[in-house]
Amino acid sequence: MLVHLDCFVISADTGSFSAAARQLGLTSAAVGKNVTTLETQLGVRLFQRSTRKLRLTEAGERFLHEVRVGLTTVKMAMKGLSTSTERPSGVLKVSMGTYFGMHFILPLLPEFLQRYPDIQPDWEFDNRKIDLIGERYDAAIGGGFDLPQGIVARELAPVHAVLAAAPAYLSQHPPFLEPDDLARGDGIRIRSPQTGKIRNFMLRNAGGQQSAVGLPVCMTFNEPEACCRAAEMGLGIVMANIPDLLPALESGSLVRVLPDWYADAGGIFLYFPTHKLLPAKTRVFVDFIIEKFREHHIARRIDARSSGQKTPEN
């Protein structure tokens, strides 16, 4: 309908279909056809046609007066929307896990804002499961979300759970060489804040062997960072996801126990709506996070098969 109105207004202003066609980048026949379609839809004749010039009918003059301002307003609004789409702006509401968000996503914020200064972050650091559409989030980063219709999940990295302890703790105990040795350890485990249960992992190694985690539970926390801190204090062996342990593993305050063994723990996903025309703020955020995961090799760093550390001699 908009192209039909455009053809009508410019034809009225220029006095011919051919002149209007040159402005619109169409053929004269296409302009004439669009005007004829508009006349059919309105049920009135807008032009008196002759071989030399178009002349507006009385109804055409009245219609031109009524639509000209409105058409200009609509076109300006569309141009403004296009401009806002090209320049990302607005509030960006994102949910992410507390520990992972604080250690992996938040450090990227200065560069993100440098690129997109018109975006205002509204980020929630929480380990709860959200309703991305119902709660009007633009995106979410985490794992284990339900995928209702209209949501895309882009995997950023697989996640493995591993065992780790402080060097001081390991120096006070006989070596943990096989999964059965865990029975004499002190377990620090994470309790799910949603279910209140401790997740039972199945350990595996590169050779395809499997073993249950026979680690006595000596203390539990509902926050991964608390488990990590307790392990750094030398209070026991923690079983947690590598992303939650990575800063401590990379600094050496924790080391892997049974470094050849790990458990599959799902993945880290970037969730966002499936709309073909995502708001620019969401589109650039998705692209930025994927780019930085690749640039910083985060998937490789949190892969138990490539980030294993050997337990120090004790």
C-alpha positions in Angstrom: 0.0 0.0 0.0 2.8 2.4 0.8 4.4 2.1 -2.6 1.0 2.7 -4.2 0.6 5.9 -2.2 4.2 7.0 -3.1 3.5 6.5 -6.8 0.3 8.5 -6.5 1.8 11.5 -4.7 5.0 11.8 -6.8 2.9 11.3 -10.0 0.7 14.2 -8.9 3.7 16.4 -8.1 5.5 15.7 -11.3 2.5 15.5 -13.6 3.4 12.2 -15.3 4.1 8.5 -14.6 7.4 8.6 -16.4 8.8 11.5 -14.3 7.6 9.7 -11.1 9.2 6.5 -12.4 12.6 8.2 -12.7 12.4 9.4 -9.1 11.3 6.0 -7.8 13.6 3.9 -9.8 10.7 2.0 -11.4 9.3 1.7 -14.9 6.6 4.1 -16.1 4.3 1.0 -16.5 4.9 -0.1 -13.0 4.0 3.4 -11.6 0.8 3.5 -13.7 -0.1 0.0 -12.5 0.4 0.9 -8.8 -1.8 4.0 -9.2 -4.5 2.0 -11.0 -4.4 -0.6 -8.1 -4.8 2.2 -5.6 -7.8 3.6 -7.5 -9.4 0.2 -7.5 -8.8 -0.2 -3.8 -10.3 3.2 -3.1 -13.1 2.9 -5.6 -12.5 6.3 -7.1 -10.6 7.8 -10.0 -7.7 9.9 -8.9 -6.3 11.1 -12.3 -7.8 12.2 -15.6 -5.3 10.7 -18.0 -4.2 12.1 -21.3 -1.3 11.3 -23.6 0.4 14.6 -22.6 -0.3 15.1 -18.9 -2.0 13.7 -15.8 -4.6 15.9 -14.2 -6.0 15.2 -10.7 -9.7 14.7 -10.4 -11.6 16.5 -7.6 -11.4 13.3 -5.5 -7.7 13.0 -6.4 -7.0 16.6 -5.1 -8.8 16.0 -1.9 -7.1 12.6 -1.3 -3.6 14.1 -2.1 -4.2 16.9 0.5 -5.2 14.3 3.1 -2.4 11.8 2.5 0.6 14.0 1.8 1.4 14.9 5.4 0.6 11.4 6.7 2.8 9.8 4.1 5.7 12.0 5.0 5.2 11.2 8.7 5.2 7.5 8.0 8.3 7.6 5.8 10.1 9.7 8.4 9.1 7.2 11.1 10.4 4.3 9.0 13.6 6.1 8.3 14.0 6.8 12.0 13.4 3.1 12.8 16.0 2.1 10.2 18.5 4.5 11.7 17.9 3.2 15.2 18.3 -0.3 13.9 21.7 0.6 12.3 22.9 2.3 15.5 22.3 -0.1 18.4 20.7 1.7 21.4 18.4 1.2 24.3 18.2 -0.9 27.5 19.7 -4.4 27.1 18.2 -6.8 29.6 20.3 -9.9 30.1 20.2 -12.7 32.7 23.3 -14.8 33.5 24.6 -17.0 36.3 26.2 -15.1 39.1 29.7 -16.6 39.2 30.1 -17.1 35.5 28.7 -13.7 34.7 30.9 -11.9 37.1 34.1 -13.7 36.0 33.6 -14.2 32.3 31.0 -11.7 31.0 31.3 -8.6 33.2 35.0 -8.1 32.3 33.9 -7.7 28.6 31.6 -4.8 29.4 34.1 -1.9 28.9 34.9 -3.0 25.4 31.2 -3.6 24.6 30.3 -0.1 25.8 33.2 1.4 23.9 31.7 -0.1 20.7 28.1 0.6 21.5 27.9 3.6 23.8 24.1 4.1 23.3 23.3 0.7 24.8 22.4 0.7 28.5 23.1 -2.7 30.2 20.5 -4.0 32.6 22.1 -7.3 33.7 20.8 -9.7 36.3 23.3 -12.0 38.0 21.3 -14.9 39.3 21.3 -18.7 39.2 17.6 -19.0 38.8 15.8 -20.2 35.7 14.0 -17.4 33.9 11.1 -17.0 31.5 13.1 -15.1 28.8 10.0 -14.0 26.9 7.6 -13.6 29.8 10.0 -11.6 31.8 11.0 -9.5 28.7 14.7 -10.4 28.6 16.7 -9.6 25.5 19.1 -12.5 26.1 20.3 -15.0 28.7 23.6 -16.9 29.3 23.6 -20.1 31.2 22.5 -23.7 30.9 19.5 -25.9 31.5 16.9 -23.5 30.3 13.7 -24.8 28.8 13.3 -24.0 25.2 9.8 -22.8 24.5 8.8 -21.8 21.0 10.4 -18.6 19.9 13.8 -19.1 21.7 17.1 -20.0 20.1 20.0 -21.7 22.1 23.5 -21.1 20.7 26.1 -23.3 22.5 29.1 -21.3 23.6 31.0 -24.1 25.2 30.5 -27.6 26.6 30.8 -27.8 30.4 32.6 -30.4 32.5 32.6 -31.0 36.2 35.9 -31.9 37.9 37.4 -32.5 41.3 39.8 -30.0 42.8 41.6 -29.2 46.0 44.1 -26.9 47.5 47.8 -28.0 47.4 48.0 -27.8 51.2 45.0 -30.2 51.5 46.6 -32.7 49.1 49.9 -32.6 50.9 48.3 -33.8 54.0 46.7 -36.9 52.4 47.9 -39.9 50.5 47.7 -39.4 46.7 44.3 -39.7 45.1 45.1 -41.9 42.1 41.9 -43.7 41.3 38.2 -42.9 41.7 38.0 -45.4 44.6 40.5 -43.2 46.5 37.9 -40.5 46.8 36.2 -42.5 49.6 38.8 -41.2 52.1 38.4 -37.5 51.0 36.3 -34.7 52.4 33.7 -33.7 49.9 32.6 -30.1 49.3 29.5 -30.2 47.1 27.1 -27.8 45.6 23.4 -28.0 46.5 21.0 -26.9 43.8 19.1 -23.7 45.0 16.1 -24.9 42.9 15.8 -28.5 44.0 17.9 -28.6 47.2 19.6 -31.7 45.9 23.2 -32.5 45.3 23.8 -33.6 41.7 25.1 -37.1 41.2 27.8 -37.1 38.5 29.3 -40.0 36.7 33.0 -39.7 36.1 34.6 -40.8 32.9 38.0 -40.7 31.3 39.5 -40.7 27.8 39.6 -44.5 27.8 35.9 -44.8 28.2 35.9 -46.0 31.8 33.2 -44.7 34.1 32.9 -44.4 37.9 30.5 -42.9 40.4 31.7 -40.0 42.5 32.3 -41.9 45.8 33.3 -38.7 47.7 31.8 -38.4 51.2 29.8 -35.2 51.6 31.3 -33.2 54.4 29.8 -29.8 53.6 27.4 -28.3 51.0 26.8 -24.8 49.7 24.2 -23.4 47.3 26.8 -21.0 45.7 29.7 -22.3 43.5 32.0 -19.5 44.7 31.5 -20.5 48.3 32.5 -24.1 47.4 35.6 -22.9 45.6 36.6 -20.7 48.5 36.1 -23.5 51.0 38.3 -25.7 48.9 41.0 -23.0 48.7 41.0 -22.9 52.5 42.0 -26.5 52.5 38.7 -27.8 53.8 38.3 -30.6 51.3 37.8 -31.7 47.7 35.3 -29.8 45.6 33.3 -31.2 42.8 32.1 -28.4 40.6 31.9 -27.1 37.0 35.2 -25.9 35.5 33.9 -22.4 34.7 33.3 -22.0 38.5 36.8 -23.3 39.3 38.8 -21.8 36.5 40.2 -18.7 38.1 41.4 -20.8 41.1 42.8 -23.5 38.8 44.6 -21.0 36.6 46.1 -19.2 39.6 47.2 -22.5 41.2 45.2 -22.0 44.5 43.4 -25.2 43.4 44.6 -28.1 41.4 42.8 -30.9 39.7 42.3 -34.1 41.6 42.2 -37.2 39.3 43.0 -34.9 36.4 42.2 -37.6 33.8 38.6 -37.9 35.0 35.7 -35.5 34.5 31.9 -35.6 34.2 29.7 -34.1 31.5 27.7 -31.2 33.0 25.8 -29.9 30.0 26.9 -26.6 28.3 26.9 -22.9 28.4 24.4 -21.4 26.0 23.4 -18.0 24.7 19.6 -17.7 24.6 17.7 -15.1 22.6 14.4 -14.8 20.7 14.2 -16.3 17.2 12.8 -13.1 15.6 14.2 -12.7 12.1 14.6 -8.9 12.8 16.3 -8.9 16.2 16.7 -5.4 17.7 20.1 -4.1 16.9 21.1 -4.0 20.6 20.4 -7.8 20.9 22.0 -8.7 17.6 25.3 -6.9 18.4 25.4 -8.4 21.9 25.0 -11.9 20.5 27.7 -11.4 17.9 30.0 -9.8 20.5 29.7 -12.6 23.0 30.3 -15.2 20.3 33.3 -13.3 19.0 34.9 -12.9 22.5 34.4 -16.6 23.4 36.4 -17.4 20.3 39.0 -14.7 20.8 39.7 -15.6 24.4 39.5 -19.4 23.8 37.0 -19.7 26.6 35.6 -23.0 25.3 39.1 -24.6 25.3 40.0 -23.1 28.7 36.9 -24.7 30.4 37.3 -28.0 28.6 38.4 -30.7 31.1 40.2 -32.6 28.3 42.5 -29.6 27.6 42.8 -27.8 30.9 43.6 -30.7 33.1 46.3 -30.2 35.7 48.4 -32.8 37.3 48.1 -33.3 41.1 51.3 -32.2 42.8 53.4 -34.9 44.5 52.3 -35.4 48.1 
